[in-house]
Amino acid sequence: MTDPSSSLGATAAEAAEPLAAAPAAGTDAAAVVVSDHPATFTVADNQQGRPFWARLDNPFAAGLLLTLGGLVALLLGIALTNISTILVYIGLAMFAALGLDPVVKWLGRHGVKRGWAIAIIFLTGAILGVGLMMLVVPTLIAQIGQFVTGIPDTLDNFQKSDFFQWLEGIFGTGLNSLVTDAEKWITNPANIAAISGGVLKVGAGIATAISGGLIIVVLTLYFVASLPGIKNSLMQFAPARRRPGVRAMTDQITDSVGGYLMGMVILAFFNSVVATLLHVVLGLPYPLLMGVLAFSITIIPLIGPVLYWIVATVIALFTSPLAALIFAICYLIYIQIEAYVLTPKVMNKAIEIPGSLVVIGALIGGTLLGFIGALVAIPVTASILLIIKQVFFKKQDAKV
């Protein structure tokens, strides 16, 4: 009788000999090599059928593939650099569409169809734009001209003021020569032309800005009209079982970003109104110009109001130190009211972003794309923060 233990105790090499001798049908890329040591298996790659440039064990092939990869990356970088302006237009138009989408939805809740709501919004925007160009732009251009031509007189009056005498007593007589040199440099047309790059460059910049604005308006109109379709198309990239959750998160992100953008515009408008009124009441020059400057700067939350407060106060010092002090106190009070009263009401539907992240995001965006980058970086930060909360934190909470 055969001992069962002897058959069960056969070595792994004996049991695997048929496998090593005859590979499975249709598998000729690799062969199973069985060593004499029990339960030790290794797989040997068969690269004989591959072309030489596809074999990474060949130094020439590895170098060729790395070189081709570097060339492809270089070409992609050049292509992205050439179309960077178009990408910026597309990004700004998409953010503008997200900012207008809450208004479209609000009109939709009041019985207005989406197409008519979009038409009403853009028609209203066109009327307001034409009205501002007819009423505000001429006055604004005149005040800009007065500001530039009035710089010498402003500096002369500043040097004769008691406040300047007090500063000169602290910093010495060198302050007077410093202001005089600054006045000579500013009033020299050659220096202004050197900064702006000349008349042709300024004209080309204005034409580029106008054409870019028109492109952004057209793209915004398209994105607002097709935003639901864009969302539905993006949903196709997610697995069917996860689409409801992805759709809910996408709607939350778009609603949050749209609410944040709309809130930024509303708060910037309040800032511009307050700044203009303070300049009118205190008798400070160029109220309309300073109001437009306030809107442009304070549209960046948290950083913008503080930055404008410093700039406007310094400019007001050249006119009247007392008026500058009153302006600084009044506008600082408004900043506190905006932070603790207006912002919670305006931003109630937007995601709350810590102040440190707002500053970091604005600095990174400003470094990469200037003012536009600082403006867009905060909604992007809000989107990233929301994705982290909805995806990563929930996965971590589920791990018990």
C-alpha positions as CSV (number, residue, x, y, z in Angstrom):
1,M,0.0,0.0,0.0
2,T,1.3,3.4,-0.9
3,D,1.9,5.7,2.1
4,P,-0.4,8.8,1.8
5,S,2.1,10.9,3.6
6,S,4.7,10.2,1.0
7,S,2.4,11.4,-1.9
8,L,1.4,14.5,0.1
9,G,5.0,15.2,0.9
10,A,5.9,15.5,-2.8
11,T,8.2,18.5,-3.4
12,A,6.9,21.7,-5.0
13,A,9.3,21.2,-7.9
14,E,7.8,17.8,-8.8
15,A,4.2,19.2,-8.6
16,A,5.0,22.2,-10.8
17,E,7.0,20.3,-13.5
18,P,4.1,20.1,-15.9
19,L,3.5,23.9,-15.5
20,A,7.1,24.7,-16.2
21,A,7.3,22.4,-19.2
22,A,4.1,23.5,-20.9
23,P,2.8,27.0,-20.4
24,A,-0.9,27.7,-20.6
25,A,-2.4,28.0,-24.1
26,G,-2.2,31.5,-25.5
27,T,0.4,32.7,-23.0
28,D,3.8,33.2,-24.6
29,A,4.9,36.4,-23.0
30,A,6.2,35.0,-19.7
31,A,7.2,31.6,-18.4
32,V,6.9,30.4,-14.8
33,V,10.3,29.3,-13.5
34,V,10.2,27.1,-10.5
35,S,13.3,26.8,-8.3
36,D,14.3,23.7,-6.4
37,H,13.5,25.4,-3.1
38,P,9.9,24.5,-2.0
39,A,7.2,27.2,-2.7
40,T,9.6,29.6,-4.4
41,F,8.3,31.0,-7.7
42,T,9.8,33.7,-9.9
43,V,8.5,35.3,-13.1
44,A,10.9,36.0,-16.0
45,D,9.7,38.7,-18.4
46,N,10.1,37.7,-22.0
47,Q,11.1,40.9,-23.9
48,Q,12.4,39.1,-27.0
49,G,9.4,40.1,-29.0
50,R,9.5,43.8,-28.2
51,P,11.2,46.4,-30.4
52,F,14.5,47.7,-29.1
53,W,13.1,51.2,-28.3
54,A,10.4,49.7,-26.1
55,R,12.8,47.8,-23.9
56,L,13.7,49.8,-20.8
57,D,16.7,47.5,-20.0
58,N,18.4,49.0,-23.1
59,P,20.3,52.3,-22.1
60,F,19.8,53.7,-25.6
61,A,16.1,53.0,-25.5
62,A,15.7,54.5,-22.0
63,G,17.5,57.7,-23.0
64,L,15.4,57.9,-26.2
65,L,12.1,57.6,-24.3
66,L,13.2,60.2,-21.7
67,T,14.3,62.6,-24.4
68,L,11.0,62.2,-26.3
69,G,9.1,62.7,-23.0
70,G,11.0,65.9,-22.3
71,L,10.3,67.2,-25.8
72,V,6.6,66.5,-25.5
73,A,6.5,68.3,-22.1
74,L,8.4,71.3,-23.6
75,L,6.0,71.5,-26.5
76,L,3.0,71.4,-24.2
77,G,4.5,74.1,-22.1
78,I,5.0,76.3,-25.1
79,A,1.5,75.7,-26.3
80,L,0.0,76.5,-22.9
81,T,2.1,79.7,-22.8
82,N,0.8,80.8,-26.2
83,I,-2.8,80.2,-25.3
84,S,-2.5,81.5,-21.7
85,T,-4.5,84.6,-22.5
86,I,-7.3,82.6,-23.9
87,L,-7.3,80.3,-20.9
88,V,-7.5,83.4,-18.6
89,Y,-10.5,84.7,-20.6
90,I,-12.2,81.3,-20.3
91,G,-11.5,81.2,-16.5
92,L,-12.8,84.7,-15.9
93,A,-15.9,84.0,-18.0
94,M,-16.7,80.8,-16.1
95,F,-16.3,82.6,-12.8
96,A,-18.6,85.4,-14.0
97,A,-21.1,82.8,-15.2
98,L,-21.0,81.2,-11.7
99,G,-21.5,84.6,-10.2
100,L,-24.6,85.3,-12.3
101,D,-26.1,81.9,-11.9
102,P,-27.6,82.7,-8.5
103,V,-29.5,85.6,-10.0
104,V,-30.7,83.4,-12.8
105,K,-32.0,80.9,-10.3
106,W,-33.6,83.6,-8.2
107,L,-35.5,84.8,-11.3
108,G,-36.4,81.2,-12.1
109,R,-37.9,80.7,-8.6
110,H,-40.2,83.7,-9.4
111,G,-41.5,82.1,-12.6
112,V,-39.1,83.5,-15.2
113,K,-37.7,80.9,-17.6
114,R,-33.9,80.5,-17.8
115,G,-33.6,82.0,-21.3
116,W,-35.6,85.1,-20.4
117,A,-33.8,85.4,-17.1
118,I,-30.5,85.5,-18.9
119,A,-31.8,88.0,-21.4
120,I,-33.0,90.3,-18.6
121,I,-29.7,90.1,-16.8
122,F,-27.6,90.9,-19.8
123,L,-30.0,93.6,-21.0
124,T,-29.9,95.2,-17.6
125,G,-26.1,95.0,-17.5
126,A,-25.9,96.6,-21.0
127,I,-28.1,99.5,-20.0
128,L,-26.2,100.0,-16.8
129,G,-22.9,99.8,-18.7
130,V,-24.0,102.4,-21.3
131,G,-25.3,104.6,-18.6
132,L,-22.1,104.5,-16.6
133,M,-20.1,105.2,-19.8
134,M,-22.2,108.2,-20.6
135,L,-22.5,109.7,-17.0
136,V,-19.4,108.4,-15.1
137,V,-16.6,107.9,-17.6
138,P,-16.4,111.6,-18.8
139,T,-16.2,112.8,-15.2
140,L,-13.8,110.0,-14.3
141,I,-11.5,110.9,-17.2
142,A,-11.6,114.6,-16.2
143,Q,-10.8,113.8,-12.6
144,I,-7.9,111.6,-13.7
145,G,-6.5,114.5,-15.8
146,Q,-7.0,116.9,-12.8
147,F,-5.2,114.5,-10.5
148,V,-2.2,114.1,-12.8
149,T,-1.9,117.9,-13.6
150,G,-2.6,118.8,-10.0
151,I,0.3,116.7,-8.5
152,P,2.8,119.6,-8.4
153,D,0.3,122.0,-6.7
154,T,-0.7,119.2,-4.3
155,L,3.0,118.6,-3.3
156,D,3.7,122.3,-2.9
157,N,0.7,122.7,-0.6
158,F,1.8,119.7,1.3
159,Q,5.2,121.1,1.8
160,K,3.7,124.3,3.2
161,S,1.4,122.5,5.6
162,D,2.0,122.2,9.4
163,F,1.9,118.4,9.1
164,F,4.9,118.5,6.7
165,Q,6.7,120.8,9.1
166,W,6.1,118.3,11.9
167,L,7.4,115.4,9.7
168,E,10.4,117.5,8.7
169,G,11.2,118.1,12.4
170,I,11.2,114.3,13.0
171,F,13.0,113.1,9.8
172,G,15.2,116.1,9.1
173,T,15.5,118.5,6.2
174,G,16.2,115.7,3.8
175,L,12.5,115.1,3.6
176,N,12.0,118.4,1.7
177,S,14.6,117.5,-1.0
178,L,13.1,114.0,-1.3
179,V,9.6,115.4,-2.0
180,T,11.1,117.9,-4.5
181,D,12.9,115.2,-6.3
182,A,9.8,113.1,-6.4
183,E,7.9,116.1,-7.8
184,K,10.4,116.6,-10.6
185,W,10.4,113.0,-11.5
186,I,6.6,112.7,-11.6
187,T,6.2,115.9,-13.7
188,N,8.7,114.7,-16.3
189,P,6.7,113.4,-19.3
190,A,9.6,111.2,-20.3
191,N,9.4,109.2,-17.1
192,I,5.7,108.7,-17.4
193,A,6.2,107.6,-21.0
194,A,8.9,105.2,-19.9
195,I,6.6,103.7,-17.2
196,S,3.7,103.3,-19.6
197,G,5.8,102.1,-22.5
198,G,4.9,104.9,-24.8
199,V,1.7,106.0,-26.5
200,L,1.6,103.1,-28.9
201,K,1.9,100.5,-26.1
202,V,-0.8,102.3,-24.1
203,G,-3.1,102.3,-27.1
204,A,-2.5,98.7,-27.8
205,G,-3.1,97.9,-24.2
206,I,-6.5,99.7,-24.3
207,A,-7.5,97.9,-27.5
208,T,-6.5,94.6,-26.0
209,A,-8.5,95.3,-22.9
210,I,-11.6,96.2,-24.9
211,S,-11.4,93.2,-27.1
212,G,-10.7,90.9,-24.1
213,G,-13.7,92.4,-22.3
214,L,-16.0,91.7,-25.3
215,I,-14.7,88.1,-25.5
216,I,-15.3,87.6,-21.8
217,V,-18.9,88.9,-22.1
218,V,-19.6,86.6,-25.0
219,L,-18.1,83.6,-23.2
220,T,-20.0,84.5,-20.1
221,L,-23.3,84.6,-22.0
222,Y,-22.6,81.2,-23.5
223,F,-21.5,79.6,-20.1
224,V,-24.5,81.0,-18.3
225,A,-26.9,79.6,-20.9
226,S,-25.2,76.2,-21.1
227,L,-24.2,75.8,-17.4
228,P,-26.8,73.0,-16.7
229,G,-25.6,71.1,-19.8
230,I,-22.0,71.5,-18.8
231,K,-22.8,70.0,-15.4
232,N,-24.6,67.1,-17.0
233,S,-21.7,66.4,-19.4
234,L,-19.2,66.4,-16.5
235,M,-21.4,63.9,-14.6
236,Q,-20.7,61.4,-17.3
237,F,-17.1,61.1,-16.2
238,A,-18.3,59.8,-12.8
239,P,-19.4,56.2,-12.2
240,A,-23.2,55.8,-12.3
241,R,-23.4,54.7,-8.7
242,R,-21.6,57.9,-7.5
243,R,-23.3,60.4,-9.8
244,P,-26.0,61.5,-7.3
245,G,-23.3,62.3,-4.7
246,V,-21.1,64.0,-7.3
247,R,-24.0,66.0,-8.6
248,A,-24.9,67.2,-5.1
249,M,-21.3,68.2,-4.4
250,T,-21.0,70.0,-7.8
251,D,-24.2,71.9,-7.2
252,Q,-22.9,72.9,-3.7
253,I,-19.6,74.1,-5.2
254,T,-21.2,76.1,-8.0
255,D,-23.7,77.6,-5.6
256,S,-21.1,78.5,-3.0
257,V,-18.7,80.0,-5.6
258,G,-21.5,81.9,-7.3
259,G,-22.7,83.3,-3.9
260,Y,-19.2,84.2,-3.0
261,L,-18.6,86.1,-6.2
262,M,-21.9,87.9,-6.0
263,G,-21.1,88.8,-2.4
264,M,-17.7,90.2,-3.4
265,V,-19.3,92.5,-5.9
266,I,-22.0,93.7,-3.5
267,L,-19.5,94.4,-0.7
268,A,-17.2,96.2,-3.2
269,F,-20.1,98.3,-4.3
270,F,-20.9,99.3,-0.6
271,N,-17.2,100.2,-0.2
272,S,-17.2,102.4,-3.2
273,V,-20.4,104.2,-2.1
274,V,-19.0,104.8,1.4
275,A,-15.7,106.0,0.0
276,T,-17.3,108.4,-2.5
277,L,-19.7,109.9,0.2
278,L,-16.8,110.4,2.6
279,H,-14.8,112.2,0.0
280,V,-17.7,114.4,-0.9
281,V,-18.6,115.2,2.8
282,L,-15.1,115.9,3.9
283,G,-14.3,118.0,0.8
284,L,-11.5,115.7,-0.4
285,P,-10.7,115.9,-4.1
286,Y,-11.6,113.4,-6.8
287,P,-14.5,111.6,-5.1
288,L,-15.6,109.7,-8.2
289,L,-12.1,108.5,-9.0
290,M,-11.6,107.3,-5.4
291,G,-14.9,105.5,-5.5
292,V,-13.9,103.6,-8.6
293,L,-10.6,102.9,-7.0
294,A,-12.4,101.6,-3.9
295,F,-14.5,99.2,-6.0
296,S,-11.5,97.9,-7.8
297,I,-9.4,97.2,-4.7
298,T,-12.1,96.2,-2.2
299,I,-13.5,93.5,-4.5
300,I,-10.7,91.4,-2.9
301,P,-12.2,90.4,0.5
302,L,-10.3,91.1,3.7
303,I,-7.2,92.5,2.1
304,G,-8.9,95.0,-0.2
305,P,-10.6,97.2,2.3
306,V,-7.5,97.5,4.5
307,L,-5.3,98.2,1.4
308,Y,-7.7,100.9,0.2
309,W,-7.9,102.4,3.7
310,I,-4.2,102.9,3.7
311,V,-4.0,104.3,0.1
312,A,-6.9,106.7,0.5
313,T,-5.7,108.0,3.8
314,V,-2.2,108.7,2.4
315,I,-3.6,110.5,-0.6
316,A,-5.9,112.5,1.7
317,L,-2.9,113.6,3.8
318,F,-1.7,115.7,0.8
319,T,-4.9,117.7,0.9
320,S,-5.8,118.0,4.6
321,P,-4.3,116.1,7.5
322,L,-7.5,116.7,9.6
323,A,-9.7,115.4,6.8
324,A,-7.4,112.5,6.3
325,L,-7.7,111.6,10.0
326,I,-11.5,111.8,10.0
327,F,-11.6,109.7,6.8
328,A,-9.3,107.1,8.4
329,I,-11.5,106.8,11.5
330,C,-14.8,106.7,9.6
331,Y,-13.6,104.2,7.0
332,L,-12.1,102.0,9.7
333,I,-15.5,102.0,11.5
334,Y,-17.1,101.0,8.2
335,I,-14.6,98.1,7.8
336,Q,-15.7,96.8,11.2
337,I,-19.4,97.1,10.3
338,E,-18.7,95.3,7.0
339,A,-16.8,92.5,8.7
340,Y,-19.3,91.8,11.5
341,V,-22.7,92.9,10.0
342,L,-22.7,93.0,6.2
343,T,-20.4,90.1,5.4
344,P,-22.4,87.5,7.4
345,K,-25.6,88.6,5.7
346,V,-24.3,88.9,2.2
347,M,-22.1,85.7,2.4
348,N,-24.7,83.6,4.1
349,K,-24.9,81.1,1.3
350,A,-21.2,81.0,0.5
351,I,-18.7,78.7,2.2
352,E,-16.9,80.3,5.1
353,I,-13.1,80.6,4.4
354,P,-10.6,81.3,7.2
355,G,-8.9,84.6,7.0
356,S,-5.5,83.1,6.8
357,L,-6.5,81.0,3.7
358,V,-8.0,84.2,2.1
359,V,-4.6,86.0,2.5
360,I,-2.6,83.0,1.4
361,G,-4.8,82.4,-1.6
362,A,-4.8,86.1,-2.6
363,L,-1.0,86.2,-2.4
364,I,-0.5,83.1,-4.5
365,G,-3.0,84.2,-7.1
366,G,-1.5,87.7,-7.2
367,T,2.0,86.3,-7.7
368,L,0.9,84.0,-10.5
369,L,-1.6,86.3,-12.4
370,G,-1.5,89.7,-10.8
371,F,-4.7,91.4,-9.8
372,I,-6.9,89.0,-11.7
373,G,-5.2,86.1,-10.0
374,A,-5.8,87.5,-6.5
375,L,-9.4,88.0,-7.5
376,V,-10.0,84.5,-8.8
377,A,-7.8,82.7,-6.1
378,I,-10.4,83.2,-3.3
379,P,-13.3,81.3,-5.1
380,V,-10.8,78.6,-6.1
381,T,-9.7,78.3,-2.5
382,A,-13.4,78.0,-1.5
383,S,-13.9,75.2,-4.0
384,I,-10.8,73.3,-2.8
385,L,-11.9,73.7,0.8
386,L,-15.4,72.5,0.0
387,I,-14.1,69.4,-1.9
388,I,-11.8,68.6,1.1
389,K,-14.7,68.8,3.5
390,Q,-17.1,66.8,1.4
391,V,-14.7,64.1,0.2
392,F,-11.6,63.7,2.3
393,F,-13.1,64.5,5.7
394,K,-16.1,62.3,5.2
395,K,-13.9,59.4,4.2
396,Q,-11.8,59.9,7.3
397,D,-14.9,60.1,9.5
398,A,-16.2,56.8,8.1
399,K,-13.0,55.1,9.3
400,V,-13.8,53.9,12.8
